[in-house]
Amino acid sequence: MMPLILANNGEENIIRKVGGSADVKKHLEDMGFVAGGTVTVLNTINGNLIVKVKESRVAISREMAGKIMI
Amino acid sequence: MDKQIRIALAGNPNSGKTTLFNALTGTQQFVGNWPGVTVEKKEGRVRGQKDVNVTDLPGIYSLSPYTLEEVVARNYLIEERPDVILNIVDATNLERNLYLTTQLVELGIPVVIALNMMDLVKKNGDSINVEELSRELGCRIVEISALKGDGVDEVVSACVEAANGTKTVPQHSFSGSVEHALAHIEESAVHDLPEEQQRWYAIKIFERDDKALARLDLPEKTLAHIEEDIKAAEKELDDDAESIITNERYVYIANLMKGCYKKKNKGELTVSDKIDKIVTNRILALPIFALVMFLVYALAMGKSISDGGIAIGTFLTDTANDVLGDAWLKEGSRAILEGWGVAPWLIGLISDGILAGVGAVLGFVPQMLVLFFMLCLLEDCGYMARIAFIMDRIFRRFGLSGKSFIPMLVATGCGIPGVMASRTIENERDRRMTITTTTFMPCGAKLPVIGLIAGALFGGSTWVATSAYFIGIAAIVVSGIMLKKTKMFAGDPAPFVMELPAYHAPAMGNVLRGTWERGWSFIKRAGTVIVLSSIIIWFLTSFGPVNGRFGMVDELYEDETVVTEEYVASVSERMGIPEDEVEPMDDSILARVAQPVSVIFKPLGFGDWKPTVATVTGLVAKENVVGTFGVLYAYDDQDGEEELEENGDQIWDKVAEDYRDFSGGHGKLAAYSFLLFNLLCAPCFAAIGAIKREMNSRKWTWFAIGYQCGFAWVTAFIVWQLGRLFAGGANVIGLVLAVVLLGLFIWQLFKPYKEARTLKV
């Protein structure tokens, strides 16, 4: 398991675990970051990421991406 | 049909909800706020249907209690219980959208699904078995294209039918141990509720949703009993209750998708992804962004077309100001009223007070509309979300979020829409910080003030204007860093997670509607506040006690029995001016109040009543500062700004002379200090009104105004006191204090953050 920030661009990964405080975790899960689902990093800029999760594109900060384990 | 039908429109952000709402209602819309919060509420009557109303709920991903939007939406659904929920679902992102649907169907309210963007799904070569999906979910599905307006009528009739039909029953179930716990909860805690509501409450109790629990107010014993069941389920599935439910919803949807969704190609980059590869590219992102912003700025607020620039906005606003503001409203109304034989004081109030004030603000409208149009365009095509993303890391360094950028950009035109634009920032702390600091940017109305000071004392030097922008930005950065270290704003930076909608060609209907909504809101807000404050300021400058008699100072001064020579002498002594310069206005309430108040500005180098009055009238509208100088210095003709520009040199000389006199020879420094204070202090009343509305709290409004004025005072103080050190003739006490204050500034700027800067997630 490693945090999402370490994933390579363009690689599809399976989410193993979503961490963080209750509300952050729930918010991530509501947006589609759920264990067992897939996530693909499309782009990185200064540590922030653009990822593909389900069919949507989500911009996510480095701090948040660190809570998503793949 | 006698019954009123209430439809609640629910869906994910970026699912085409607003477009569908507009298609449903046409022009029959009422925009307001949800009670107690600054989340926009839109209601409307369905086109061609007398008894069908639709309420647009905020865009949400879930019915969890964590964001303001979600709480607002679910409170409406639980408390108001609309007759039917119209759930708009983005077919290109079915899985994530259905996650909300699984929660909506549990409420026990009939649900109709509007499946949007099916045309795009088909274009991609994918297919969705709508009949199968409808059967599985247990509710009617209508395929629509909100953008083209296809299927909207069918949606309406499906809603009407559903409202008169049976309640939607959720078709999905959770795993054995969860259902076991849910059954227990239903039996012990919620069986007094109407049957169709039991399921939703049972699930919320299972999730330990504190807001739902507070609503139910269950006895301790029942709660303890339920807790055992929840714990058992958590132990068996090795996760917390909330995540169990979330995961099982997704698992259910994944299974559902297998049966009804056929995807042709997988993992290929869409056109939107390819655009993002360039636009949010590590190297190109900032230059592209700068170019776009430059274009927006140049078109709306740059050099006017008539001066060889490309700014349509400036051109229109200049024209509106000349024609509407001065010619029609001010002079036109004066001519008409004089023709009617209206009393001169009333003409003064209406023409010079109210209409001139309103005209000044209305003059900004064309420019604002151009700006809003372009911002709506950027928003509709999907670029706006990227801006927030690109700017986030930079803004984060000084305690703001990427979403703070837009308010600040807009504020360079006008602070009111700037403050209004802060609404898109979800995090309350970030929003408050943005509202407090955004009016530091020099707005359009401050430009004449900068021009006046630059022209009068600095020979029209351009660095004064340039420095004004630099000061605005510096004030925001410095304030951001300093405030973030105070208790009120301390804490973790708001985590940044934001959906980026796919790029698409902007829909003109949406853009124009959005432009008009914002523009109208600006006109209303600015208009009402300006009318009120113009009346007050006009009254305060026109009336006052003269030698024991109270009335219009202009009239009383014509009466020589009132204004005797001794009286003139006493006024000249009070105001500290030569006898031949005593003016009716010196006896106005404003001058009388300003004289003692001006003591506040003594340490800033401009403790004279005239700059004080100008500062106060600047609260009505910043460009009034110039007008007031015009009135105060150009005794023979009192037309203000226009005259000031024409007879500029003469008046500027007077201003410069005056500044030299009261500042003890440091005219430039005092003028710059005056400029600093006026740039940074509280904005005009209309903008303060906007701050109050967006803060939605008296305490925070006062905090914002207090902070702005305090920051302005301290900055001007430091500049004036330290400046005199270099110019010679420093005041020792002032100098020491200035150094101490500067030290505190620097200390606050560089001291480490008390709390961890990293996210506590």
Interface residues (C-beta under 8 A of the other chain):
Chain A: E12 V18 G19 G20 S21 A22 D23 V24 K25 K26 H27 L28 E29 D30 M31 G32 V34 A35 G36 G37 T40 L42 N43 T44 I45 N46 G47 N48 I50 K52 V53 K54 E55 S56 R57 V58 A59 I60 S61 E63 M64 G66 K67
Chain B: N14 Y61 S62 S64 Y66 T67 T92 N93 L94 E95 R96 Y99 D240 E242 S243 T246 N247 Y250 V251 G267 S272 D273 D276 K277 T280 N281 R282 A285 A385 R386 A388 F389 I390 D392 R393 R396 P493 P495 F496 V497 M498 E499 L500 P501 A502 T758 L759 K760 V761
